[in-house]
Amino acid sequence: MIPTKLPAGSYIAEYTIFNDEEVEQTGQVNLSILPYGTLQKAGYGFFGLSVSHKISILLPVLSLIIVILYLVYLRTNRRRHVS
């Protein structure tokens, strides 16, 4: 999303690509300006992920935490029984 003051509509944008002083490419592209709020903003980071992607990240992490807590529990339980 690029901020602009152009009204909504279709435009033709001309461009020139330079390599130092030499012109590498020129051309035209169609440019569409949409009214504000037309596109849904994508989220970024973890909160921008879909629910299935969040689960695919959280499930292994939570599983690992449960295994670690269980191992700590077993270790502390052994110490109590040995003493």
C-alpha positions as CSV (number, residue, x, y, z in Angstrom):
1,M,0.0,0.0,0.0
2,I,1.5,3.3,-1.1
3,P,-0.2,6.5,0.2
4,T,-1.3,8.8,-2.6
5,K,-3.5,11.9,-3.1
6,L,-4.8,10.6,-6.5
7,P,-8.5,9.9,-6.7
8,A,-9.7,6.3,-7.1
9,G,-9.4,5.2,-10.8
10,S,-7.2,3.6,-13.4
11,Y,-4.0,5.3,-14.5
12,I,-1.1,4.6,-16.9
13,A,2.3,5.1,-15.2
14,E,5.4,5.6,-17.3
15,Y,8.7,4.4,-16.0
16,T,12.4,4.5,-16.8
17,I,15.0,2.2,-15.3
18,F,18.6,3.5,-15.3
19,N,21.9,1.7,-14.8
20,D,24.2,4.6,-13.9
21,E,23.7,6.9,-16.9
22,E,22.4,4.2,-19.3
23,V,18.7,3.6,-19.8
24,E,18.0,-0.1,-19.2
25,Q,14.3,-0.2,-19.7
26,T,11.3,2.1,-20.3
27,G,7.7,1.3,-20.4
28,Q,4.2,1.8,-19.2
29,V,2.2,-0.1,-16.5
30,N,-1.5,0.1,-15.6
31,L,-2.0,1.5,-12.1
32,S,-5.2,1.1,-10.1
33,I,-6.0,3.4,-7.2
34,L,-8.7,1.9,-5.0
35,P,-10.9,3.8,-2.5
36,Y,-9.6,3.8,1.0
37,G,-10.7,0.8,3.0
38,T,-11.3,-1.4,-0.1
39,L,-8.5,-3.8,0.7
40,Q,-8.3,-5.7,4.0
41,K,-5.0,-5.0,5.7
42,A,-2.8,-8.1,6.3
43,G,-1.6,-8.7,9.8
44,Y,2.1,-9.0,10.5
45,G,3.9,-11.4,12.7
46,F,2.2,-14.1,14.6
47,F,-1.2,-12.4,14.7
48,G,-1.2,-12.1,10.9
49,L,-1.1,-15.9,10.5
50,S,-4.1,-18.0,9.8
51,V,-5.5,-20.1,12.6
52,S,-4.1,-23.3,11.1
53,H,-0.6,-21.8,10.9
54,K,-0.8,-20.6,14.5
55,I,-1.7,-24.1,15.6
56,S,1.1,-25.6,13.6
57,I,3.5,-23.3,15.5
58,L,1.9,-23.5,18.9
59,L,1.3,-27.3,19.1
60,P,5.0,-28.4,18.9
61,V,6.0,-25.6,21.3
62,L,3.3,-26.6,23.8
63,S,4.2,-30.3,23.4
64,L,7.8,-29.6,24.2
65,I,6.9,-27.6,27.3
66,I,4.7,-30.4,28.5
67,V,7.5,-33.0,28.0
68,I,10.0,-30.8,29.8
69,L,7.6,-30.2,32.7
70,Y,6.9,-34.0,32.9
71,L,10.6,-34.8,33.0
72,V,11.2,-32.2,35.7
73,Y,8.3,-33.7,37.7
74,L,9.8,-37.2,37.3
75,R,13.2,-36.0,38.4
76,T,11.9,-34.3,41.5
77,N,9.8,-37.3,42.3
78,R,12.8,-39.6,42.2
79,R,14.7,-37.4,44.6
80,R,11.9,-37.6,47.1
81,H,11.7,-41.4,47.0
82,V,15.5,-41.8,47.2
83,S,16.0,-39.6,50.2
